Amino acid sequence: MASGRPVITFADGGATETVVPGETGVFFAQQNWESLFNTLLQFNHQNWDSDRIRAHAQQFSLDNFKTNIKKFVEDHWEEFNHGVRQEALIKP
């Protein structure tokens, strides 16, 4: 996806969380060559918007991951500290 190309993948696991059917790729239903083959036969490489696929992939970039994980940790650290301060105020 990062190169703007659609993904053809088995419909299970992490791919189901990142591939948008019909927008960034297609799924094949069974993990066998027949299912993959049928999906490939029906696949039309001209029906895809490379810019849209690339933009979708950007949300999974390393920079976005770093930003999101940092925010997650900071937010939860603040919640934790707030709870600790509250407990300290309640204890005699």
GUKOL-93801 format. One line per field, with one value per atom (N, C-alpha, C): atom name; x negated, y negated, z negated; residue in one letter; chain. Coordinates in steps of 0.001 Angstrom, whole numbers, plus 500000, padded with zeros to 6 digits. Layout:
<dopas>
at <- [CA  ...]
x <- [X  ...]
y <- [Y  ...]
z <- [Z  ...]
aa <- [A  ...]
ch <- [A  ...]
</dopas>
This chain:
<dopas>
at <- [N  CA  C  N  CA  C  N  CA  C  N  CA  C  N  CA  C  N  CA  C  N  CA  C  N  CA  C  N  CA  C  N  CA  C  N  CA  C  N  CA  C  N  CA  C  N  CA  C  N  CA  C  N  CA  C  N  CA  C  N  CA  C  N  CA  C  N  CA  C  N  CA  C  N  CA  C  N  CA  C  N  CA  C  N  CA  C  N  CA  C  N  CA  C  N  CA  C  N  CA  C  N  CA  C  N  CA  C  N  CA  C  N  CA  C  N  CA  C  N  CA  C  N  CA  C  N  CA  C  N  CA  C  N  CA  C  N  CA  C  N  CA  C  N  CA  C  N  CA  C  N  CA  C  N  CA  C  N  CA  C  N  CA  C  N  CA  C  N  CA  C  N  CA  C  N  CA  C  N  CA  C  N  CA  C  N  CA  C  N  CA  C  N  CA  C  N  CA  C  N  CA  C  N  CA  C  N  CA  C  N  CA  C  N  CA  C  N  CA  C  N  CA  C  N  CA  C  N  CA  C  N  CA  C  N  CA  C  N  CA  C  N  CA  C  N  CA  C  N  CA  C  N  CA  C  N  CA  C  N  CA  C  N  CA  C  N  CA  C  N  CA  C  N  CA  C  N  CA  C  N  CA  C  N  CA  C  N  CA  C  N  CA  C  N  CA  C  N  CA  C  N  CA  C  N  CA  C  N  CA  C  N  CA  C  N  CA  C  N  CA  C]
x <- [499184  500000  499143  498005  497166  496703  496636  496231  497433  498628  499828  500444  500056  500583  501555  502635  503596  503001  503543  503095  504092  503572  504402  503961  504864  504473  505580  505172  506112  506905  508184  509092  509009  507857  507679  506488  506413  505263  505212  503990  503775  504238  504250  504694  506123  506953  508349  508469  507420  507424  506831  506126  505451  505942  506441  506903  508389  508746  510151  510596  511488  511909  512477  511986  512453  511805  511094  510437  508908  508400  506943  506509  507467  507121  508329  508056  509112  508663  509632  509377  509744  509042  509528  509956  511036  511754  511145  510576  510038  508548  507842  506393  505975  506296  505897  505666  505036  504668  505881  506951  508138  508771  508872  509456  508592  507280  506366  506447  506444  506512  507778  508927  510191  510178  509581  509473  508585  507482  506581  507260  508070  508779  509754  510370  511364  510740  509479  508802  508580  508929  508702  507750  506543  505526  505811  506745  507021  508065  508701  509776  509301  508046  507501  506934  507105  506590  505297  504161  502860  502657  503096  502937  503743  504923  505777  505173  504656  504032  502808  501972  500762  501132  502138  502581  503094  503826  504326  503165  502162  501008  500227  500258  499509  499936  501186  501623  500945  500270  499562  498042  497614  496178  495490  494177  493387  493551  493550  493717  495062  496125  497443  497485  496857  496822  496131  494975  494238  495078  495711  496554  497702  498382  499549  499176  498074  497691  497227  496539  496102  497311  498290  499507  500248  500338  501016  500343  499021  498280  498423  498266  498389  499781  500813  502188  502426  501989  502215  501322  500138  499268  499913  500498  501184  502379  503151  504274  503781  502713  502142  501694  500945  500469  501609  502637  503802  504443  504564  505132  504260  502958  502037  502146  502222  502366  503686  504735  506032  505981  505346  505226  504415  503366  502522  503316  504228  505052  506084  506541  507582  506996  505792  505167  504836  505080  504758  503263]
y <- [501198  500000  498741  498776  497582  497100  497998  497614  497253  497245  496885  498021  499221  500397  501157  501678  502432  503756  504227  505467  506574  507748  508951  509851  510113  510823  511725  512688  513590  512809  513075  512334  512808  512585  512969  512203  512138  511527  510020  509495  508060  507387  508117  507522  507014  507672  507244  505926  505539  504275  503130  503444  502395  502242  503296  503239  502908  501921  501553  502175  503179  503868  502900  503046  502206  500832  500448  499140  499264  500176  500344  501759  502620  503983  504897  506176  507192  508382  509102  510302  511543  512635  513934  514702  515477  516015  517267  518127  519389  519447  520051  520102  521305  521185  522220  521556  522270  521681  521354  522131  521884  520531  520241  518977  517796  517930  516885  516728  517821  517793  517089  517436  516803  515302  514913  513493  512783  513413  512828  512694  513686  513622  512446  512140  511070  509694  509679  508436  507558  506286  505325  504248  504238  503320  501857  501582  500205  499509  500203  499627  499061  498672  498278  496867  496160  494801  494867  494766  494910  493884  492653  491618  491948  492460  492824  493997  494973  496135  495691  494864  494362  493562  492707  491895  492775  493822  494751  495440  495831  496521  495617  494315  493386  493445  493789  493850  494979  495878  496981  496777  495565  495282  495314  495432  495445  494133  493014  491716  491617  492063  492044  492993  494148  495082  494442  493819  493181  492086  491258  490182  490743  491755  492328  493058  493805  494545  493582  492517  491502  490838  490462  489845  490802  492063  493066  493184  493299  493442  492188  491024  489775  489614  489907  489799  490744  491989  492957  492686  492169  491795  490673  489707  488603  489128  490029  490633  491366  492120  492866  491904  490864  489900  489189  488861  488204  489122  490403  491373  491526  491559  491677  490459  489285  488052  488044  488538  488599  489528  490687  491632  491031  490309  489689  488665  487963  486974  487613  488812  489499  490171  490705  491429  490460  490914  490045  489939]
z <- [500000  500000  500000  499314  499222  500593  501545  502897  503770  503163  503910  504689  504354  505056  504159  504731  503925  503439  502340  501715  502031  502330  502452  501321  500380  499164  498655  497854  497195  496149  496060  495187  493740  493122  491723  491167  489857  489208  489374  489306  489344  490616  491706  492972  492878  492107  491984  491231  490514  489786  490602  491688  492444  493875  494471  495863  495887  496696  496878  498197  498132  499351  500391  501611  502697  502752  501702  501677  501677  500843  500765  501119  501403  501776  501787  501970  501974  501139  500644  499854  500645  500381  500847  499604  499739  498593  497980  498794  498280  498549  497627  497756  498603  499887  500845  502198  503082  504363  505222  505075  505887  505545  504258  503828  504275  504111  504566  506085  506794  508254  508738  508154  508550  508269  507149  506829  507845  508208  509201  510566  510942  512219  512276  511142  511088  510835  510480  510115  511348  511222  512296  511784  512303  511808  512140  513003  513416  512542  511636  510835  509493  509377  508086  508129  507038  506893  506073  506745  506085  504978  505204  504176  502927  503111  501974  501200  501915  501268  500473  501080  500416  499167  499266  498129  496993  497342  496323  495609  496358  495777  494830  495061  494217  492749  492496  491102  490322  491031  490395  490456  490771  490895  489530  489547  488319  487559  488265  487596  486890  487554  486915  485723  485854  484731  483534  483764  482669  482007  482818  482286  481468  482009  481332  480048  480062  478859  477778  478169  477201  476551  477362  476823  475901  476294  475474  474107  474100  472838  471986  472599  471846  471248  472021  471520  470350  470492  469422  468214  468450  467331  466532  467224  466550  465750  466330  465604  464363  464509  463384  462293  462663  461680  460983  461728  461140  460093  460424  459481  458248  458408  457282  456387  456978  456180  455427  456069  455399  454190  454362  453258  452121  452424  451400  450615  451268  450581  449661  450025  449261  448023  448103  446987  445867  444585  443430  443182]
aa <- [M  M  M  A  A  A  S  S  S  G  G  G  R  R  R  P  P  P  V  V  V  I  I  I  T  T  T  F  F  F  A  A  A  D  D  D  G  G  G  G  G  G  A  A  A  T  T  T  E  E  E  T  T  T  V  V  V  V  V  V  P  P  P  G  G  G  E  E  E  T  T  T  G  G  G  V  V  V  F  F  F  F  F  F  A  A  A  Q  Q  Q  Q  Q  Q  N  N  N  W  W  W  E  E  E  S  S  S  L  L  L  F  F  F  N  N  N  T  T  T  L  L  L  L  L  L  Q  Q  Q  F  F  F  N  N  N  H  H  H  Q  Q  Q  N  N  N  W  W  W  D  D  D  S  S  S  D  D  D  R  R  R  I  I  I  R  R  R  A  A  A  H  H  H  A  A  A  Q  Q  Q  Q  Q  Q  F  F  F  S  S  S  L  L  L  D  D  D  N  N  N  F  F  F  K  K  K  T  T  T  N  N  N  I  I  I  K  K  K  K  K  K  F  F  F  V  V  V  E  E  E  D  D  D  H  H  H  W  W  W  E  E  E  E  E  E  F  F  F  N  N  N  H  H  H  G  G  G  V  V  V  R  R  R  Q  Q  Q  E  E  E  A  A  A  L  L  L  I  I  I  K  K  K  P  P  P]
ch <- [A  A  A  A  A  A  A  A  A  A  A  A  A  A  A  A  A  A  A  A  A  A  A  A  A  A  A  A  A  A  A  A  A  A  A  A  A  A  A  A  A  A  A  A  A  A  A  A  A  A  A  A  A  A  A  A  A  A  A  A  A  A  A  A  A  A  A  A  A  A  A  A  A  A  A  A  A  A  A  A  A  A  A  A  A  A  A  A  A  A  A  A  A  A  A  A  A  A  A  A  A  A  A  A  A  A  A  A  A  A  A  A  A  A  A  A  A  A  A  A  A  A  A  A  A  A  A  A  A  A  A  A  A  A  A  A  A  A  A  A  A  A  A  A  A  A  A  A  A  A  A  A  A  A  A  A  A  A  A  A  A  A  A  A  A  A  A  A  A  A  A  A  A  A  A  A  A  A  A  A  A  A  A  A  A  A  A  A  A  A  A  A  A  A  A  A  A  A  A  A  A  A  A  A  A  A  A  A  A  A  A  A  A  A  A  A  A  A  A  A  A  A  A  A  A  A  A  A  A  A  A  A  A  A  A  A  A  A  A  A  A  A  A  A  A  A  A  A  A  A  A  A  A  A  A  A  A  A  A  A  A  A  A  A  A  A  A  A  A  A  A  A  A  A  A  A]
</dopas>
